[in-house]
Structures are given as structure tokens and as C-alpha cells.
Amino acid sequence: MHQNGQIMVYDRERERHNDAVYAEHKRAVAAGEKRVLRTTSTGELHSYPGDEIGFSPGRGQAQVSTWWGMGILMVVSGATFIAMCWMFLLPLWQGQGPEWGVLWPIGISGFFTPYAYFLARDEYRATQLRKRRGSPKPGTGNVDINLLELGQKD
């Protein structure tokens, strides 16, 4: 059974394709190319040049998979940073001590805003390269190298 409860059907053609892609991937890596082996959004295996992979969605609970989705998170985080800075300084303007409790959200959002920017930028560039080269969109699944090695021995 598949992770989401669907029954997986053995597809001999897909396995042949995956074996061929894996063999080509191993040759490219042995030749010194920077390659990333991933499943595509349709479930097939694809060996991507390193510059065609932005960030890897689906690693944790967050399911952001596009550059504009990460851009939205960046804007929200930036707005949080500004709001928390304002909350920190507001008591000072009123002649009181600063609101020390907002330093944690300031630090977290201050770190995440540029981090999200770089992730969104890299994913945007990778998306443009994939479109230009005709590469498929990467999926969120991991590739089990051990199973691929078993397929190569047949």
C-alpha cells in the first residue's frame, strides 16, 4: 500500500524508466556533475541538475511548494517583524520601559524573513530553468536508493 492508502500497482514500464534514469544519474554523478535524484510530481524518477532544484517541499509539516507561496510566508514574517518592533518600542515612546517579551518573535521573524526570501528566490530561478529546459516539476517524495540498487542488479 502507498502512504496515502492507495494500492500501488506494479508498472513494468515505469520501473524500466526509473532504472534507466538512475543509471544515467549515477554516470553523471561519477563524471562530476552536481545532480539531484527526485521523483516528479507525476511519480516518475528524474535526475535534475543541481540548479533546477530550489527548496524541498514536504520535509516537515509545512507544505509550501512554490516560490510565490514562500513569498507569501516571507511577507507575513516581515509584517510580523515590523509589528513586533513597533510593540517593543511603543512603551519607550510613552516613557516606560521596553516590552522585553517581544524579543523572541522579533528574533524569529527577523531570521525567517530573509531565509524565506532566499528560498523563494532560489525556487523561482529553478522554476524558470525547468520551464526553459522542459524538465518536469519535482514532487515531494523521497527516493529510496536501496530499492533502485536492487532494480539495477536485475
The 8 nearest C-alpha neighbors of each residue, nearest first, counted from 0:
[[1, 6, 7, 5, 4, 2, 3, 8],
 [0, 2, 5, 4, 3, 6, 7, 8],
 [3, 1, 4, 0, 5, 6, 7, 140],
 [2, 4, 1, 5, 0, 6, 7, 140],
 [5, 3, 1, 2, 0, 6, 7, 8],
 [6, 4, 1, 3, 0, 7, 2, 8],
 [5, 7, 0, 1, 8, 4, 3, 2],
 [6, 8, 0, 1, 5, 9, 10, 4],
 [9, 7, 10, 6, 0, 5, 11, 1],
 [8, 10, 11, 7, 14, 13, 12, 6],
 [9, 11, 13, 12, 8, 14, 15, 7],
 [10, 12, 14, 13, 15, 9, 16, 8],
 [13, 11, 15, 14, 10, 16, 17, 9],
 [12, 14, 16, 10, 15, 11, 17, 43],
 [15, 13, 17, 11, 16, 12, 18, 10],
 [16, 14, 18, 12, 13, 17, 19, 11],
 [15, 17, 13, 19, 14, 18, 20, 12],
 [18, 16, 14, 20, 44, 19, 15, 13],
 [17, 19, 21, 15, 16, 20, 14, 22],
 [18, 20, 22, 16, 17, 21, 15, 23],
 [21, 19, 17, 23, 18, 22, 24, 16],
 [22, 20, 24, 18, 23, 19, 17, 25],
 [21, 23, 19, 25, 24, 20, 18, 26],
 [22, 24, 26, 20, 21, 25, 19, 27],
 [23, 25, 21, 27, 22, 26, 46, 20],
 [24, 26, 22, 28, 23, 27, 29, 21],
 [25, 27, 29, 23, 24, 28, 30, 22],
 [28, 26, 30, 24, 29, 32, 25, 23],
 [27, 29, 32, 31, 25, 30, 26, 24],
 [28, 30, 26, 31, 27, 25, 32, 24],
 [31, 29, 27, 28, 32, 26, 25, 33],
 [32, 30, 28, 29, 33, 27, 26, 34],
 [33, 31, 28, 27, 30, 34, 29, 48],
 [32, 34, 49, 48, 28, 31, 35, 27],
 [33, 35, 48, 49, 47, 32, 46, 28],
 [36, 34, 47, 46, 49, 48, 37, 33],
 [35, 37, 46, 45, 47, 34, 142, 38],
 [38, 36, 45, 44, 142, 35, 39, 46],
 [37, 39, 44, 43, 42, 138, 45, 137],
 [38, 40, 137, 138, 42, 41, 43, 136],
 [39, 41, 138, 137, 42, 136, 38, 139],
 [42, 40, 39, 43, 138, 38, 136, 137],
 [43, 41, 39, 38, 40, 44, 138, 140],
 [44, 42, 38, 39, 41, 45, 17, 13],
 [43, 45, 38, 17, 37, 39, 42, 20],
 [46, 44, 37, 38, 36, 47, 20, 39],
 [47, 45, 36, 35, 24, 34, 37, 20],
 [48, 46, 35, 34, 51, 45, 49, 36],
 [47, 49, 34, 50, 51, 33, 35, 46],
 [48, 50, 34, 33, 51, 52, 35, 47],
 [49, 51, 48, 52, 125, 53, 128, 47],
 [52, 50, 125, 49, 48, 129, 128, 47],
 [53, 51, 50, 125, 49, 54, 122, 47],
 [52, 54, 122, 121, 125, 51, 55, 118],
 [55, 53, 122, 56, 118, 52, 121, 64],
 [54, 56, 57, 58, 53, 139, 64, 52],
 [57, 55, 64, 58, 139, 63, 62, 54],
 [56, 58, 62, 59, 139, 61, 55, 60],
 [59, 57, 56, 55, 60, 61, 139, 62],
 [60, 58, 57, 61, 62, 56, 55, 63],
 [59, 61, 62, 57, 58, 63, 56, 64],
 [62, 60, 59, 63, 57, 56, 58, 64],
 [61, 63, 57, 56, 64, 60, 59, 58],
 [64, 62, 61, 68, 56, 65, 69, 57],
 [63, 65, 56, 62, 68, 66, 57, 55],
 [66, 64, 68, 67, 63, 69, 122, 119],
 [65, 67, 119, 69, 122, 123, 68, 70],
 [66, 68, 70, 69, 65, 71, 119, 123],
 [69, 67, 71, 65, 70, 66, 63, 72],
 [68, 70, 72, 66, 119, 67, 71, 115],
 [71, 69, 67, 73, 68, 72, 119, 66],
 [70, 72, 74, 68, 73, 69, 67, 75],
 [73, 71, 69, 75, 70, 74, 76, 68],
 [72, 74, 70, 112, 76, 115, 71, 75],
 [75, 73, 77, 71, 76, 72, 78, 70],
 [76, 74, 72, 78, 77, 73, 79, 71],
 [75, 77, 79, 73, 108, 74, 78, 112],
 [78, 76, 80, 74, 79, 75, 112, 73],
 [77, 79, 75, 81, 80, 76, 82, 74],
 [80, 78, 76, 82, 77, 81, 83, 75],
 [79, 81, 77, 83, 108, 105, 78, 82],
 [80, 82, 84, 78, 79, 83, 85, 77],
 [81, 83, 85, 79, 84, 80, 78, 86],
 [84, 82, 86, 80, 85, 81, 105, 79],
 [85, 83, 87, 81, 86, 82, 80, 88],
 [84, 86, 82, 88, 83, 87, 89, 81],
 [87, 85, 83, 89, 84, 88, 82, 98],
 [86, 88, 98, 84, 85, 97, 89, 83],
 [87, 89, 85, 91, 86, 90, 97, 84],
 [90, 88, 92, 86, 91, 87, 85, 93],
 [91, 89, 93, 95, 92, 97, 88, 96],
 [92, 90, 94, 95, 88, 93, 89, 97],
 [93, 91, 89, 90, 94, 88, 95, 97],
 [92, 94, 90, 91, 95, 89, 96, 88],
 [93, 95, 91, 92, 90, 96, 89, 97],
 [96, 94, 90, 91, 93, 97, 92, 89],
 [95, 97, 91, 90, 98, 94, 99, 93],
 [96, 98, 90, 91, 87, 99, 88, 95],
 [99, 97, 87, 100, 101, 96, 90, 86],
 [98, 100, 101, 102, 97, 87, 96, 103],
 [101, 99, 102, 98, 103, 87, 104, 97],
 [100, 102, 103, 104, 99, 83, 87, 105],
 [101, 103, 105, 100, 104, 99, 106, 87],
 [104, 102, 106, 105, 101, 107, 100, 108],
 [105, 103, 107, 106, 101, 102, 108, 83],
 [106, 104, 102, 80, 103, 108, 107, 109],
 [107, 105, 109, 103, 104, 108, 102, 110],
 [108, 106, 104, 110, 109, 105, 111, 103],
 [107, 109, 111, 76, 80, 110, 105, 106],
 [110, 108, 106, 107, 105, 111, 112, 80],
 [109, 111, 107, 108, 112, 106, 113, 114],
 [110, 112, 114, 108, 109, 113, 115, 107],
 [113, 111, 73, 115, 114, 76, 77, 109],
 [114, 112, 116, 115, 111, 117, 110, 109],
 [113, 115, 111, 117, 116, 112, 118, 110],
 [116, 114, 118, 73, 112, 113, 117, 111],
 [115, 117, 113, 119, 114, 118, 120, 73],
 [116, 118, 120, 114, 119, 115, 121, 113],
 [117, 119, 115, 121, 116, 120, 122, 54],
 [120, 118, 66, 122, 116, 69, 117, 121],
 [121, 119, 117, 123, 118, 122, 116, 124],
 [122, 120, 53, 124, 118, 123, 119, 117],
 [121, 123, 53, 125, 119, 66, 124, 120],
 [124, 122, 126, 120, 66, 121, 125, 119],
 [123, 125, 127, 121, 126, 122, 128, 120],
 [124, 126, 51, 122, 128, 53, 127, 123],
 [127, 125, 123, 129, 124, 128, 122, 130],
 [126, 128, 130, 124, 125, 129, 131, 123],
 [129, 127, 125, 131, 130, 126, 51, 132],
 [130, 128, 134, 126, 132, 131, 127, 133],
 [131, 129, 133, 127, 128, 132, 126, 134],
 [130, 132, 128, 129, 133, 127, 134, 126],
 [133, 131, 129, 130, 134, 128, 127, 135],
 [132, 134, 130, 129, 131, 135, 128, 136],
 [133, 135, 129, 132, 130, 136, 47, 131],
 [136, 134, 39, 137, 133, 129, 40, 45],
 [135, 137, 39, 40, 138, 134, 129, 126],
 [138, 136, 39, 40, 38, 135, 37, 139],
 [139, 137, 40, 39, 38, 140, 136, 42],
 [138, 140, 57, 56, 141, 137, 55, 38],
 [141, 139, 138, 38, 142, 37, 57, 42],
 [140, 142, 143, 37, 139, 38, 138, 36],
 [141, 143, 144, 37, 140, 38, 36, 44],
 [142, 144, 145, 146, 141, 147, 148, 140],
 [143, 145, 147, 146, 142, 148, 149, 21],
 [146, 144, 148, 147, 143, 149, 150, 142],
 [147, 145, 149, 148, 144, 143, 150, 142],
 [148, 146, 144, 150, 149, 145, 151, 143],
 [147, 149, 151, 145, 150, 146, 144, 152],
 [150, 148, 146, 147, 152, 151, 145, 153],
 [151, 149, 147, 148, 152, 153, 146, 18],
 [150, 152, 148, 149, 153, 147, 18, 22],
 [153, 151, 149, 150, 148, 147, 18, 146],
 [152, 151, 150, 149, 148, 18, 147, 15]]
